[in-house]
Amino acid sequence: MAKVFVTDYQYEADVSVFKVSNEWDADLKVFVTDNQWDADNNDEIWYYVDSNFDATSKIFWVNSVLDADIKVFFVDSSMDAGWTRGNNWQNRL
């Protein structure tokens, strides 16, 4: 389940994330939904929440790929979303 809260401080985050511009560089291709139920049991479908208490994952956007736990690329369809390679965060978001 990926109900995501974006934190302003890296020390508060569960995972550090870097947005890549090329899908082939991504560990995870992400689809953002407006329906929280679509995010159930899916690392690749994100629903943004306003409270860290409602989140299954707290993320921090990093400015360098070297600081990232996960590299993400945003897609326009849930059918295109998913892990592109193994990662320690798989099934944990």
N, CA, C and O atoms as a GROMACS GRO file, in nm:
protein
  372
    1MET      N    1   0.085  -0.116   0.000
    1MET     CA    2   0.000   0.000   0.000
    1MET      C    3   0.089   0.122   0.000
    1MET      O    4   0.181   0.131   0.081
    2ALA      N    5   0.064   0.217  -0.089
    2ALA     CA    6   0.148   0.334  -0.095
    2ALA      C    7   0.066   0.462  -0.077
    2ALA      O    8   0.032   0.532  -0.172
    3LYS      N    9   0.036   0.487   0.047
    3LYS     CA   10  -0.024   0.615   0.083
    3LYS      C   11   0.092   0.700   0.131
    3LYS      O   12   0.150   0.677   0.237
    4VAL      N   13   0.126   0.799   0.051
    4VAL     CA   14   0.254   0.868   0.063
    4VAL      C   15   0.237   1.007   0.124
    4VAL      O   16   0.151   1.085   0.083
    5PHE      N   17   0.323   1.034   0.221
    5PHE     CA   18   0.334   1.168   0.278
    5PHE      C   19   0.473   1.220   0.247
    5PHE      O   20   0.573   1.152   0.272
    6VAL      N   21   0.480   1.341   0.193
    6VAL     CA   22   0.608   1.403   0.162
    6VAL      C   23   0.650   1.490   0.279
    6VAL      O   24   0.580   1.585   0.315
    7THR      N   25   0.764   1.458   0.337
    7THR     CA   26   0.814   1.533   0.451
    7THR      C   27   0.917   1.636   0.406
    7THR      O   28   0.982   1.620   0.302
    8ASP      N   29   0.932   1.740   0.484
    8ASP     CA   30   1.029   1.845   0.453
    8ASP      C   31   1.168   1.814   0.508
    8ASP      O   32   1.264   1.885   0.478
    9TYR      N   33   1.177   1.710   0.588
    9TYR     CA   34   1.304   1.679   0.654
    9TYR      C   35   1.342   1.533   0.629
    9TYR      O   36   1.261   1.443   0.651
   10GLN      N   37   1.463   1.512   0.584
   10GLN     CA   38   1.507   1.378   0.549
   10GLN      C   39   1.506   1.284   0.670
   10GLN      O   40   1.476   1.165   0.656
   11TYR      N   41   1.537   1.336   0.787
   11TYR     CA   42   1.542   1.249   0.906
   11TYR      C   43   1.404   1.196   0.945
   11TYR      O   44   1.394   1.098   1.018
   12GLU      N   45   1.296   1.260   0.897
   12GLU     CA   46   1.161   1.213   0.926
   12GLU      C   47   1.112   1.108   0.825
   12GLU      O   48   1.011   1.041   0.848
   13ALA      N   49   1.183   1.092   0.716
   13ALA     CA   50   1.138   1.006   0.606
   13ALA      C   51   1.172   0.860   0.630
   13ALA      O   52   1.272   0.826   0.695
   14ASP      N   53   1.086   0.774   0.576
   14ASP     CA   54   1.116   0.632   0.572
   14ASP      C   55   1.212   0.601   0.457
   14ASP      O   56   1.297   0.514   0.467
   15VAL      N   57   1.195   0.675   0.350
   15VAL     CA   58   1.270   0.647   0.228
   15VAL      C   59   1.303   0.778   0.155
   15VAL      O   60   1.221   0.870   0.151
   16SER      N   61   1.423   0.784   0.100
   16SER     CA   62   1.466   0.900   0.020
   16SER      C   63   1.444   0.866  -0.127
   16SER      O   64   1.482   0.759  -0.174
   17VAL      N   65   1.382   0.960  -0.200
   17VAL     CA   66   1.340   0.934  -0.337
   17VAL      C   67   1.396   1.040  -0.430
   17VAL      O   68   1.401   1.159  -0.398
   18PHE      N   69   1.439   0.993  -0.548
   18PHE     CA   70   1.489   1.083  -0.652
   18PHE      C   71   1.406   1.061  -0.778
   18PHE      O   72   1.386   0.947  -0.820
   19LYS      N   73   1.359   1.169  -0.838
   19LYS     CA   74   1.281   1.160  -0.961
   19LYS      C   75   1.376   1.164  -1.080
   19LYS      O   76   1.453   1.259  -1.096
   20VAL      N   77   1.371   1.060  -1.164
   20VAL     CA   78   1.454   1.054  -1.283
   20VAL      C   79   1.372   1.096  -1.405
   20VAL      O   80   1.250   1.086  -1.404
   21SER      N   81   1.441   1.143  -1.507
   21SER     CA   82   1.372   1.190  -1.628
   21SER      C   83   1.361   1.083  -1.734
   21SER      O   84   1.290   1.101  -1.834
   22ASN      N   85   1.429   0.971  -1.716
   22ASN     CA   86   1.425   0.861  -1.812
   22ASN      C   87   1.373   0.736  -1.742
   22ASN      O   88   1.428   0.696  -1.640
   23GLU      N   89   1.268   0.676  -1.794
   23GLU     CA   90   1.208   0.560  -1.727
   23GLU      C   91   1.304   0.443  -1.713
   23GLU      O   92   1.289   0.360  -1.624
   24TRP      N   93   1.404   0.435  -1.801
   24TRP     CA   94   1.499   0.324  -1.795
   24TRP      C   95   1.595   0.336  -1.677
   24TRP      O   96   1.660   0.238  -1.640
   25ASP      N   97   1.605   0.456  -1.620
   25ASP     CA   98   1.690   0.477  -1.502
   25ASP      C   99   1.618   0.450  -1.371
   25ASP      O  100   1.680   0.447  -1.265
   26ALA      N  101   1.487   0.430  -1.377
   26ALA     CA  102   1.404   0.417  -1.257
   26ALA      C  103   1.409   0.277  -1.197
   26ALA      O  104   1.418   0.177  -1.268
   27ASP      N  105   1.404   0.274  -1.064
   27ASP     CA  106   1.381   0.149  -0.992
   27ASP      C  107   1.232   0.116  -0.991
   27ASP      O  108   1.191   0.000  -0.996
   28LEU      N  109   1.152   0.223  -0.984
   28LEU     CA  110   1.007   0.210  -0.971
   28LEU      C  111   0.938   0.310  -1.061
   28LEU      O  112   0.967   0.430  -1.056
   29LYS      N  113   0.846   0.261  -1.144
   29LYS     CA  114   0.762   0.350  -1.224
   29LYS      C  115   0.632   0.368  -1.146
   29LYS      O  116   0.566   0.271  -1.109
   30VAL      N  117   0.596   0.494  -1.120
   30VAL     CA  118   0.487   0.529  -1.029
   30VAL      C  119   0.371   0.593  -1.104
   30VAL      O  120   0.391   0.679  -1.190
   31PHE      N  121   0.251   0.550  -1.068
   31PHE     CA  122   0.128   0.615  -1.114
   31PHE      C  123   0.064   0.680  -0.991
   31PHE      O  124   0.048   0.614  -0.888
   32VAL      N  125   0.026   0.807  -1.002
   32VAL     CA  126  -0.038   0.878  -0.891
   32VAL      C  127  -0.189   0.875  -0.913
   32VAL      O  128  -0.238   0.909  -1.021
   33THR      N  129  -0.262   0.833  -0.810
   33THR     CA  130  -0.407   0.822  -0.818
   33THR      C  131  -0.475   0.923  -0.727
   33THR      O  132  -0.416   0.971  -0.630
   34ASP      N  133  -0.600   0.955  -0.760
   34ASP     CA  134  -0.682   1.041  -0.675
   34ASP      C  135  -0.770   0.960  -0.581
   34ASP      O  136  -0.840   1.016  -0.497
   35ASN      N  137  -0.766   0.827  -0.595
   35ASN     CA  138  -0.849   0.738  -0.515
   35ASN      C  139  -0.760   0.657  -0.420
   35ASN      O  140  -0.678   0.577  -0.465
   36GLN      N  141  -0.777   0.678  -0.291
   36GLN     CA  142  -0.690   0.609  -0.195
   36GLN      C  143  -0.703   0.458  -0.201
   36GLN      O  144  -0.608   0.387  -0.167
   37TRP      N  145  -0.817   0.406  -0.244
   37TRP     CA  146  -0.836   0.261  -0.249
   37TRP      C  147  -0.754   0.198  -0.362
   37TRP      O  148  -0.720   0.079  -0.355
   38ASP      N  149  -0.721   0.275  -0.465
   38ASP     CA  150  -0.636   0.223  -0.573
   38ASP      C  151  -0.494   0.195  -0.523
   38ASP      O  152  -0.422   0.114  -0.581
   39ALA      N  153  -0.455   0.262  -0.418
   39ALA     CA  154  -0.318   0.248  -0.365
   39ALA      C  155  -0.301   0.127  -0.275
   39ALA      O  156  -0.189   0.094  -0.236
   40ASP      N  157  -0.409   0.060  -0.241
   40ASP     CA  158  -0.400  -0.057  -0.152
   40ASP      C  159  -0.315  -0.167  -0.216
   40ASP      O  160  -0.337  -0.206  -0.330
   41ASN      N  161  -0.219  -0.215  -0.139
   41ASN     CA  162  -0.134  -0.328  -0.178
   41ASN      C  163  -0.054  -0.302  -0.305
   41ASN      O  164  -0.023  -0.396  -0.379
   42ASN      N  165  -0.021  -0.178  -0.332
   42ASN     CA  166   0.054  -0.144  -0.452
   42ASN      C  167   0.165  -0.046  -0.420
   42ASN      O  168   0.137   0.068  -0.381
   43ASP      N  169   0.289  -0.088  -0.434
   43ASP     CA  170   0.401   0.005  -0.421
   43ASP      C  171   0.400   0.107  -0.534
   43ASP      O  172   0.440   0.222  -0.515
   44GLU      N  173   0.354   0.065  -0.650
   44GLU     CA  174   0.366   0.146  -0.770
   44GLU      C  175   0.254   0.247  -0.791
   44GLU      O  176   0.265   0.334  -0.877
   45ILE      N  177   0.148   0.238  -0.714
   45ILE     CA  178   0.038   0.333  -0.724
   45ILE      C  179   0.036   0.415  -0.596
   45ILE      O  180   0.013   0.363  -0.487
   46TRP      N  181   0.062   0.545  -0.613
   46TRP     CA  182   0.075   0.633  -0.497
   46TRP      C  183  -0.049   0.720  -0.483
   46TRP      O  184  -0.103   0.773  -0.580
   47TYR      N  185  -0.091   0.734  -0.359
   47TYR     CA  186  -0.195   0.829  -0.320
   47TYR      C  187  -0.132   0.919  -0.215
   47TYR      O  188  -0.090   0.872  -0.109
   48TYR      N  189  -0.127   1.049  -0.244
   48TYR     CA  190  -0.066   1.144  -0.150
   48TYR      C  191  -0.165   1.178  -0.039
   48TYR      O  192  -0.281   1.209  -0.065
   49VAL      N  193  -0.117   1.173   0.085
   49VAL     CA  194  -0.198   1.208   0.201
   49VAL      C  195  -0.143   1.335   0.265
   49VAL      O  196  -0.026   1.369   0.248
   50ASP      N  197  -0.228   1.403   0.339
   50ASP     CA  198  -0.191   1.531   0.401
   50ASP      C  199  -0.130   1.516   0.540
   50ASP      O  200  -0.075   1.611   0.595
   51SER      N  201  -0.141   1.398   0.597
   51SER     CA  202  -0.093   1.375   0.733
   51SER      C  203   0.002   1.256   0.735
   51SER      O  204  -0.024   1.154   0.672
   52ASN      N  205   0.111   1.270   0.808
   52ASN     CA  206   0.204   1.157   0.819
   52ASN      C  207   0.141   1.040   0.894
   52ASN      O  208   0.186   0.926   0.880
   53PHE      N  209   0.037   1.066   0.973
   53PHE     CA  210  -0.030   0.959   1.047
   53PHE      C  211  -0.115   0.871   0.956
   53PHE      O  212  -0.142   0.755   0.989
   54ASP      N  213  -0.157   0.924   0.840
   54ASP     CA  214  -0.236   0.848   0.744
   54ASP      C  215  -0.149   0.774   0.642
   54ASP      O  216  -0.200   0.696   0.562
   55ALA      N  217  -0.019   0.799   0.645
   55ALA     CA  218   0.071   0.746   0.544
   55ALA      C  219   0.119   0.605   0.576
   55ALA      O  220   0.136   0.568   0.692
   56THR      N  221   0.141   0.529   0.470
   56THR     CA  222   0.211   0.402   0.485
   56THR      C  223   0.360   0.423   0.462
   56THR      O  224   0.443   0.343   0.506
   57SER      N  225   0.395   0.532   0.392
   57SER     CA  226   0.535   0.567   0.367
   57SER      C  227   0.552   0.717   0.373
   57SER      O  228   0.474   0.794   0.317
   58LYS      N  229   0.659   0.758   0.441
   58LYS     CA  230   0.696   0.900   0.443
   58LYS      C  231   0.820   0.912   0.355
   58LYS      O  232   0.921   0.845   0.377
   59ILE      N  233   0.812   1.001   0.254
   59ILE     CA  234   0.924   1.015   0.162
   59ILE      C  235   0.984   1.154   0.171
   59ILE      O  236   0.919   1.250   0.213
   60PHE      N  237   1.109   1.161   0.131
   60PHE     CA  238   1.179   1.288   0.120
   60PHE      C  239   1.241   1.292  -0.019
   60PHE      O  240   1.312   1.200  -0.059
   61TRP      N  241   1.214   1.399  -0.094
   61TRP     CA  242   1.272   1.416  -0.227
   61TRP      C  243   1.416   1.465  -0.212
   61TRP      O  244   1.440   1.570  -0.153
   62VAL      N  245   1.510   1.388  -0.264
   62VAL     CA  246   1.650   1.427  -0.259
   62VAL      C  247   1.690   1.491  -0.391
   62VAL      O  248   1.626   1.469  -0.494
   63ASN      N  249   1.797   1.570  -0.387
   63ASN     CA  250   1.843   1.642  -0.506
   63ASN      C  251   1.952   1.568  -0.582
   63ASN      O  252   1.991   1.612  -0.690
   64SER      N  253   1.999   1.459  -0.528
   64SER     CA  254   2.105   1.382  -0.593
   64SER      C  255   2.067   1.235  -0.597
   64SER      O  256   2.018   1.180  -0.499
   65VAL      N  257   2.088   1.173  -0.710
   65VAL     CA  258   2.060   1.030  -0.724
   65VAL      C  259   2.144   0.948  -0.627
   65VAL      O  260   2.104   0.839  -0.586
   66LEU      N  261   2.260   1.000  -0.589
   66LEU     CA  262   2.348   0.929  -0.497
   66LEU      C  263   2.290   0.920  -0.356
   66LEU      O  264   2.327   0.831  -0.279
   67ASP      N  265   2.197   1.010  -0.322
   67ASP     CA  266   2.136   1.011  -0.190
   67ASP      C  267   2.005   0.932  -0.184
   67ASP      O  268   1.944   0.921  -0.077
   68ALA      N  269   1.962   0.876  -0.297
   68ALA     CA  270   1.830   0.813  -0.306
   68ALA      C  271   1.832   0.666  -0.268
   68ALA      O  272   1.925   0.592  -0.301
   69ASP      N  273   1.726   0.625  -0.198
   69ASP     CA  274   1.700   0.483  -0.175
   69ASP      C  275   1.628   0.424  -0.297
   69ASP      O  276   1.650   0.309  -0.335
   70ILE      N  277   1.543   0.507  -0.358
   70ILE     CA  278   1.464   0.466  -0.474
   70ILE      C  279   1.467   0.576  -0.579
   70ILE      O  280   1.456   0.695  -0.547
   71LYS      N  281   1.482   0.536  -0.705
   71LYS     CA  282   1.471   0.628  -0.818
   71LYS      C  283   1.336   0.601  -0.884
   71LYS      O  284   1.306   0.488  -0.920
   72VAL      N  285   1.254   0.706  -0.899
   72VAL     CA  286   1.120   0.689  -0.954
   72VAL      C  287   1.102   0.767  -1.084
   72VAL      O  288   1.166   0.870  -1.108
   73PHE      N  289   1.012   0.715  -1.165
   73PHE     CA  290   0.969   0.780  -1.288
   73PHE      C  291   0.817   0.775  -1.287
   73PHE      O  292   0.759   0.669  -1.263
   74PHE      N  293   0.752   0.888  -1.312
   74PHE     CA  294   0.606   0.894  -1.309
   74PHE      C  295   0.548   0.860  -1.446
   74PHE      O  296   0.593   0.912  -1.548
   75VAL      N  297   0.448   0.772  -1.446
   75VAL     CA  298   0.382   0.728  -1.569
   75VAL      C  299   0.237   0.774  -1.568
   75VAL      O  300   0.182   0.810  -1.464
   76ASP      N  301   0.176   0.772  -1.688
   76ASP     CA  302   0.039   0.821  -1.704
   76ASP      C  303  -0.068   0.713  -1.689
   76ASP      O  304  -0.187   0.743  -1.687
   77SER      N  305  -0.026   0.589  -1.678
   77SER     CA  306  -0.121   0.478  -1.669
   77SER      C  307  -0.078   0.381  -1.560
   77SER      O  308   0.041   0.353  -1.544
   78SER      N  309  -0.175   0.331  -1.485
   78SER     CA  310  -0.144   0.233  -1.381
   78SER      C  311  -0.089   0.104  -1.442
   78SER      O  312  -0.017   0.030  -1.375
   79MET      N  313  -0.124   0.077  -1.567
   79MET     CA  314  -0.075  -0.044  -1.635
   79MET      C  315   0.075  -0.037  -1.662
   79MET      O  316   0.140  -0.140  -1.677
   80ASP      N  317   0.131   0.084  -1.669
   80ASP     CA  318   0.273   0.102  -1.696
   80ASP      C  319   0.357   0.108  -1.568
   80ASP      O  320   0.480   0.108  -1.574
   81ALA      N  321   0.290   0.112  -1.453
   81ALA     CA  322   0.359   0.127  -1.325
   81ALA      C  323   0.412  -0.007  -1.275
   81ALA      O  324   0.355  -0.112  -1.303
   82GLY      N  325   0.523  -0.001  -1.199
   82GLY     CA  326   0.576  -0.121  -1.138
   82GLY      C  327   0.725  -0.112  -1.116
   82GLY      O  328   0.791  -0.020  -1.163
   83TRP      N  329   0.777  -0.210  -1.045
   83TRP     CA  330   0.921  -0.218  -1.020
   83TRP      C  331   0.991  -0.260  -1.148
   83TRP      O  332   0.943  -0.347  -1.221
   84THR      N  333   1.104  -0.198  -1.176
   84THR     CA  334   1.180  -0.233  -1.296
   84THR      C  335   1.296  -0.324  -1.262
   84THR      O  336   1.352  -0.390  -1.349
   85ARG      N  337   1.333  -0.326  -1.135
   85ARG     CA  338   1.443  -0.411  -1.088
   85ARG      C  339   1.423  -0.432  -0.938
   85ARG      O  340   1.346  -0.361  -0.874
   86GLY      N  341   1.493  -0.529  -0.884
   86GLY     CA  342   1.482  -0.556  -0.742
   86GLY      C  343   1.533  -0.440  -0.660
   86GLY      O  344   1.625  -0.368  -0.700
   87ASN      N  345   1.473  -0.421  -0.543
   87ASN     CA  346   1.510  -0.313  -0.453
   87ASN      C  347   1.473  -0.354  -0.312
   87ASN      O  348   1.374  -0.423  -0.292
   88ASN      N  349   1.552  -0.311  -0.215
   88ASN     CA  350   1.522  -0.343  -0.075
   88ASN      C  351   1.388  -0.290  -0.029
   88ASN      O  352   1.333  -0.340   0.069
   89TRP      N  353   1.334  -0.190  -0.096
   89TRP     CA  354   1.206  -0.130  -0.057
   89TRP      C  355   1.087  -0.197  -0.124
   89TRP      O  356   0.973  -0.158  -0.099
   90GLN      N  357   1.111  -0.296  -0.207
   90GLN     CA  358   1.002  -0.364  -0.275
   90GLN      C  359   0.906  -0.426  -0.174
   90GLN      O  360   0.948  -0.495  -0.081
   91ASN      N  361   0.777  -0.400  -0.193
   91ASN     CA  362   0.669  -0.449  -0.106
   91ASN      C  363   0.674  -0.387   0.034
   91ASN      O  364   0.620  -0.445   0.128
   92ARG      N  365   0.737  -0.271   0.048
   92ARG     CA  366   0.747  -0.208   0.180
   92ARG      C  367   0.693  -0.065   0.182
   92ARG      O  368   0.696   0.000   0.286
   93LEU      N  369   0.643  -0.015   0.070
   93LEU     CA  370   0.596   0.124   0.066
   93LEU      C  371   0.453   0.134   0.112
   93LEU      O  372   0.396   0.243   0.115
   0.00000   0.00000   0.00000
